[in-house]
Amino acid sequence: MQTLPKSAVHGAVPLLGLAAFVAGVLLVRALAPWDEVALAGLLLVAVVGAALIGVEFLGTRADTGLDAVHHAPSLERTAVKLLGLLGTLAFLALGYLLFPVYGPFFAMLPWLVPAWLVAAVPYFYLVDRRMREPHDGYWQMGQLLRLRWREVDRAIFAQHVLGWLVKGFFLPLMFGYLGMGLEKVLDYEPGLPDESRSWYVLASNGMYFADVTLAAVGYLATLRIAGSHIRSAEPTLLGWAVALACYQPFWGMLSERYLAYRGAHDWQDWAAGIPALYIGWGGVILLLTAVYLWATLAFGCRFSNLTHRGILTNGPYRFSKHPAYLAKNLSWWLIAVPFLAEGGAWDGALRCLMLLGVNALYWLRARTEERHLSRDSVYVQYALWMEEHGLLRPVTRLPGLGFLRYRVPAP
């Protein structure tokens, strides 16, 4: 009989994250008008991040790799790590010069980077004194920049690079979406909606805005001292390919050329003339979106694509291994209603096939994530428990949907 392992994040964290998000939005609006959306976004991230990082210190954080006692301090090792941080940021800056990113992110950097670098000095020193294995990725990068090639552990260095590539790609993306959400929040004037669809648009936009805010916090808050650090990054090309394919600019190219399942009209045009149907259909979509947001909130400050930062076993993950993917993909069927395409039965069937292609892409994401996380015995225990007790256990018995048992490491 499998037992459900303890979750890395407390079950009350989603409520705390949501409350912090609402408080941050109210604070930003109270201080409006802002000349800089980027500064408003940084304030919002700071409010949410302070709450979610702070609650991490209330846990045991047994997987931080830190000892309770202090070891002999090393100013030299701390300096090497700071050099590694500067070198990592320099390589990212070079990448941003070569590839376009969202404007609000660049506008935020002059405020964030100086404070980040100042805080890094005492942080590296204090954390280094308690690390059981102090030669981490920053030290490996520092040694590389000092041209001490033979002292570099390639595996640790590779994981360091992959982890920062994740942050370097997704943080500008999420902060760009956050900036767009903030513009709507700052321009919003409260009042009664004139049409039934107004409540749907407001609720949907609000939940996705909260989602990208929590995601931005997650990509920033990779702190070992809080237990929210990256344990490992996705090691395979397939895992990276299917994940990046779901985000801009790759998703734009893929969806326009091969997976353009959305027609000229969606469910709102189809149900607009029937108020009861509109409210019911829209309510189900919002319920699925709420599950998707709940799945993000459940991570607290640990949210991140393509990384392992602790295994979640509570909240929506108590019922499904991939609640966010499941909720999103079901909602897309209800939003696009491709089976009711204007072009007739053939057009509808073709659009359904393209949406099934999107579903298959997320199925591949789920499989590669399971393969990555299965290197952790806690995830193996969780996945096997889900096969016996999960809400979707009858579905997981179908071919291709169950846990990949042959990848379970030997005890």
C-alpha positions in Angstrom: 0.0 0.0 0.0 1.5 3.3 -1.1 1.3 6.3 1.2 0.9 9.9 0.2 4.2 11.8 0.9 4.2 15.2 2.6 3.9 18.1 0.3 6.8 20.5 -0.1 4.4 23.5 0.3 1.7 23.9 3.0 -1.9 23.6 1.9 -2.8 27.1 3.2 -0.2 28.8 0.9 -2.7 29.3 -2.0 -4.9 31.4 0.2 -1.9 33.4 1.4 -0.7 34.0 -2.2 -4.2 35.1 -3.3 -4.5 37.5 -0.3 -1.1 38.9 -1.0 -1.9 39.4 -4.7 -5.1 41.3 -3.8 -3.3 43.4 -1.3 -0.6 44.2 -3.8 -3.1 45.2 -6.5 -4.9 47.5 -4.0 -1.6 49.0 -3.0 -0.6 49.7 -6.6 -4.0 51.2 -7.3 -3.8 53.4 -4.2 -0.4 54.7 -5.3 -1.6 55.4 -8.8 -1.1 57.1 -11.2 2.2 55.5 -12.0 4.5 56.8 -14.7 6.2 53.5 -14.9 4.2 50.3 -15.2 7.4 48.3 -14.7 7.9 50.0 -11.2 4.3 49.2 -10.3 4.9 45.6 -11.4 8.0 45.3 -9.3 6.1 46.6 -6.3 3.4 44.0 -6.8 5.9 41.2 -7.2 7.7 42.4 -4.0 4.5 42.3 -1.9 3.5 38.9 -3.1 7.1 37.6 -2.9 7.6 38.8 0.6 4.5 36.9 1.8 5.3 33.7 0.0 9.0 33.7 0.7 8.4 34.6 4.4 6.0 31.6 4.9 8.7 29.3 3.6 10.8 30.0 6.7 8.0 28.6 8.9 8.6 25.1 7.4 11.4 22.6 8.2 13.2 23.1 4.9 15.0 19.8 5.3 16.0 19.7 1.6 17.9 23.0 1.5 21.3 21.4 1.8 22.2 23.6 4.7 23.3 22.6 8.1 22.1 24.1 11.4 25.7 24.7 12.4 28.1 27.1 10.8 31.2 25.8 9.0 34.5 27.7 8.5 33.7 30.8 6.5 35.5 31.4 3.2 35.7 34.8 1.8 37.5 33.5 -1.3 34.8 31.0 -2.1 32.2 33.7 -1.6 34.1 36.0 -4.0 34.3 33.2 -6.6 30.5 32.7 -6.3 29.9 36.5 -6.8 32.1 36.3 -9.8 30.0 33.4 -11.0 26.8 35.4 -10.5 28.2 38.4 -12.4 29.3 36.1 -15.2 25.9 34.5 -15.4 24.1 37.8 -15.6 26.6 39.0 -18.2 25.8 36.0 -20.5 22.0 36.6 -20.0 22.5 40.3 -20.9 24.3 39.2 -24.1 21.4 37.0 -24.9 18.9 39.8 -24.4 20.8 42.0 -26.8 20.6 39.2 -29.4 16.9 38.3 -28.9 14.0 40.6 -28.2 12.2 40.6 -24.9 9.2 42.4 -23.4 9.7 46.1 -22.7 8.5 46.2 -19.1 11.2 43.8 -18.1 14.0 46.0 -19.3 12.4 49.0 -17.6 12.3 47.0 -14.3 15.9 45.9 -14.4 17.5 49.3 -13.3 15.5 49.0 -10.1 16.0 45.3 -9.5 19.5 44.5 -10.5 21.4 46.9 -8.2 19.3 45.8 -5.2 19.8 42.2 -6.2 23.6 42.5 -6.4 23.9 44.3 -3.1 21.8 41.6 -1.4 23.8 38.9 -3.1 27.0 39.7 -1.1 25.8 38.9 2.4 23.5 36.2 1.1 26.3 34.2 -0.6 28.5 34.6 2.5 25.9 33.5 5.0 24.6 30.6 2.9 28.1 29.4 2.1 28.9 29.1 5.8 26.1 26.5 6.2 26.2 24.6 2.9 27.2 20.9 3.1 28.4 21.0 -0.5 29.5 24.6 -1.0 30.9 24.2 -4.5 27.5 24.9 -6.2 26.8 26.2 -9.7 27.9 29.8 -8.9 31.2 28.5 -7.7 31.6 26.3 -10.9 30.8 29.4 -13.1 33.3 31.5 -11.1 36.0 28.8 -11.6 35.2 28.7 -15.3 35.7 32.5 -15.6 39.0 32.2 -13.7 40.0 29.7 -16.4 40.4 26.9 -13.9 38.8 24.4 -16.2 39.9 21.2 -14.5 38.2 22.2 -11.2 34.8 22.6 -12.8 32.2 19.8 -12.2 30.5 19.6 -15.6 27.3 18.1 -14.3 26.8 20.9 -11.6 27.8 23.6 -14.1 25.3 22.2 -16.8 22.5 22.3 -14.2 23.4 25.8 -13.3 23.3 27.0 -16.9 20.0 25.2 -17.5 18.4 26.7 -14.4 19.4 30.2 -15.4 18.2 29.6 -19.0 14.8 28.8 -17.6 14.8 32.0 -15.6 16.3 34.0 -18.4 13.6 32.9 -20.8 10.4 32.9 -18.7 10.9 35.8 -16.3 10.8 38.5 -19.2 7.9 36.7 -20.6 5.9 36.6 -17.4 6.8 40.2 -16.5 5.6 41.3 -19.9 2.3 39.6 -19.3 2.2 41.1 -15.8 2.7 44.6 -17.3 -0.2 44.1 -19.7 -2.4 43.0 -16.8 -1.3 46.0 -14.7 -2.3 48.4 -17.4 -5.8 47.0 -17.3 -5.9 47.2 -13.5 -4.7 50.8 -13.4 -7.2 51.8 -16.1 -10.1 49.9 -14.6 -13.0 52.0 -13.2 -15.3 50.0 -10.9 -19.0 50.0 -11.7 -21.8 47.6 -12.6 -21.3 45.7 -15.8 -23.5 46.6 -18.7 -23.6 43.2 -20.3 -23.6 39.6 -19.1 -20.2 39.0 -20.7 -18.5 41.7 -18.6 -18.3 39.6 -15.5 -16.7 36.7 -17.5 -14.0 38.9 -19.1 -13.2 40.6 -15.7 -13.0 37.3 -13.9 -11.0 35.6 -16.6 -8.5 38.4 -17.0 -8.1 38.7 -13.2 -7.3 35.1 -12.7 -4.7 35.0 -15.5 -3.2 38.2 -14.1 -2.8 36.6 -10.7 -1.3 33.5 -12.4 1.5 35.5 -14.2 2.2 37.5 -11.1 2.7 34.3 -9.1 4.8 32.9 -11.9 7.0 36.0 -12.0 7.6 35.7 -8.2 8.5 32.0 -8.7 11.2 32.7 -11.3 12.8 35.4 -9.1 12.6 33.6 -5.7 15.0 30.7 -6.2 16.5 31.0 -2.7 18.3 28.0 -1.1 17.9 29.5 2.4 14.1 29.4 1.9 14.1 25.9 0.3 12.7 27.3 -3.0 16.0 26.8 -4.9 16.2 24.7 -8.1 17.0 21.1 -7.3 17.4 20.1 -11.0 16.5 21.4 -14.4 14.9 19.4 -17.2 17.9 17.6 -18.8 16.4 16.5 -22.2 16.0 18.3 -25.5 12.5 16.9 -25.9 11.4 18.3 -22.5 12.7 21.7 -23.4 11.2 21.6 -26.9 7.6 20.7 -25.9 7.7 23.2 -23.0 9.0 26.2 -25.1 6.6 25.3 -27.9 3.8 26.4 -25.7 5.1 29.9 -25.2 5.9 32.9 -27.4 7.5 33.4 -29.8 7.4 29.7 -30.6 3.7 29.2 -29.9 2.8 32.0 -32.3 4.6 30.3 -35.2 3.3 26.9 -34.3 -0.3 27.9 -33.8 -0.5 30.1 -36.9 0.9 27.4 -39.3 -0.1 24.1 -37.9 -2.4 24.3 -34.9 -4.8 27.1 -35.7 -7.8 25.5 -34.1 -9.6 28.7 -33.3 -12.1 30.1 -35.7 -13.5 33.6 -36.2 -16.0 33.2 -33.4 -15.9 31.5 -30.0 -18.3 30.4 -27.4 -19.4 33.9 -26.5 -20.8 34.6 -30.0 -22.5 31.2 -30.0 -24.1 31.5 -26.6 -24.8 35.3 -26.5 -28.5 35.0 -27.4 -29.2 32.5 -24.6 -28.5 34.1 -21.2 -28.9 30.8 -19.2 -26.5 29.0 -21.6 -24.1 31.9 -21.5 -23.9 32.0 -17.7 -23.7 28.2 -17.4 -21.0 27.7 -20.2 -19.0 30.7 -19.0 -19.2 29.6 -15.4 -17.7 26.2 -16.3 -14.9 27.9 -18.1 -14.2 30.1 -15.1 -14.3 27.1 -12.8 -11.6 25.4 -14.9 -9.6 28.6 -15.0 -9.9 28.8 -11.2 -8.5 25.3 -10.9 -5.6 26.3 -13.2 -4.9 29.3 -10.9 -5.2 27.1 -7.8 -2.5 24.9 -9.3 -0.2 27.9 -9.7 -0.9 29.2 -6.2 -0.2 25.8 -4.7 3.5 26.3 -5.6 3.8 29.4 -3.5 7.2 31.0 -4.5 8.4 27.8 -6.1 6.5 28.0 -9.4 8.7 27.4 -12.5 8.6 25.5 -15.7 11.3 22.9 -16.6 12.6 22.6 -13.0 12.2 20.5 -9.9 11.8 22.7 -6.8 10.0 20.3 -4.4 7.1 17.8 -4.9 3.6 19.0 -4.3 1.1 16.5 -3.0 -1.8 18.7 -1.7 -4.2 21.2 -3.1 -5.2 20.3 -6.7 -2.2 17.9 -6.8 -4.0 15.7 -4.3 -6.5 14.8 -7.1 -4.4 14.9 -10.3 -0.7 14.9 -11.1 -1.3 17.6 -13.8 -4.3 19.7 -12.7 -3.2 22.8 -14.5 -2.7 21.1 -17.9 -6.0 19.2 -17.5 -8.0 22.4 -16.6 -6.4 24.5 -19.4 -6.9 21.9 -22.1 -10.6 21.3 -21.1 -11.2 25.0 -21.0 -9.8 25.5 -24.6 -12.4 23.1 -25.9 -15.2 25.1 -24.2 -13.8 28.4 -25.4 -13.0 27.6 -29.0 -16.0 25.2 -29.5 -14.1 23.9 -32.7 -16.8 21.3 -33.3 -19.2 24.2 -34.1 -17.0 25.8 -36.8 -18.7 28.0 -39.3 -17.2 26.1 -42.2 -19.3 23.0 -41.8 -18.6 19.5 -40.6 -15.3 19.2 -42.4 -13.9 22.4 -41.0 -15.1 21.5 -37.6 -13.5 18.1 -37.7 -10.2 19.7 -38.9 -10.2 22.2 -36.1 -10.9 19.5 -33.6 -7.9 17.6 -34.9 -5.7 20.6 -34.5 -6.9 21.1 -30.9 -6.2 17.5 -30.3 -2.7 18.3 -31.5 -2.4 21.0 -28.8 -3.7 18.4 -26.2 -1.0 16.0 -27.4 1.7 18.7 -26.9 0.6 19.1 -23.3 0.5 15.3 -22.9 4.2 15.2 -24.0 5.0 18.0 -21.5 3.4 15.9 -18.7 5.4 12.8 -19.7 8.7 14.6 -19.9 8.0 16.3 -16.5 7.2 12.9 -15.0 10.4 11.4 -16.3 12.4 14.3 -14.9 10.7 14.3 -11.5 11.0 10.5 -11.2 14.6 11.0 -10.3 13.2 12.0 -7.0 11.9 9.0 -4.9 9.3 11.3 -3.3 7.7 11.9 -6.7 7.8 8.2 -7.5 6.0 7.5 -4.2 3.5 10.3 -5.0 2.8 9.0 -8.6 2.2 5.5 -7.4 -0.1 6.7 -4.7 -2.1 8.7 -7.3 -2.5 5.5 -9.4 -4.3 3.9 -6.5 -6.2 6.9 -5.0 -6.2 9.8 -7.6 -9.4 11.2 -8.9 -8.5 10.2 -12.4 -7.2 6.7 -11.6 -9.6 4.9 -14.1 -8.3 7.2 -16.9 -4.7 6.6 -15.9 -5.1 2.9 -16.6 -5.5 3.6 -20.3 -2.5 3.2 -22.5 -0.2 6.2 -22.5 -1.8 7.8 -19.5 -0.5 5.9 -16.5 2.8 6.4 -14.6 5.8 5.2 -16.5 6.7 2.4 -14.1 9.7 1.2 -16.1 11.4 4.5 -15.2 10.9 4.0 -11.5 14.4 3.7 -10.0 15.2 0.5 -8.1 14.9 0.7 -4.3 
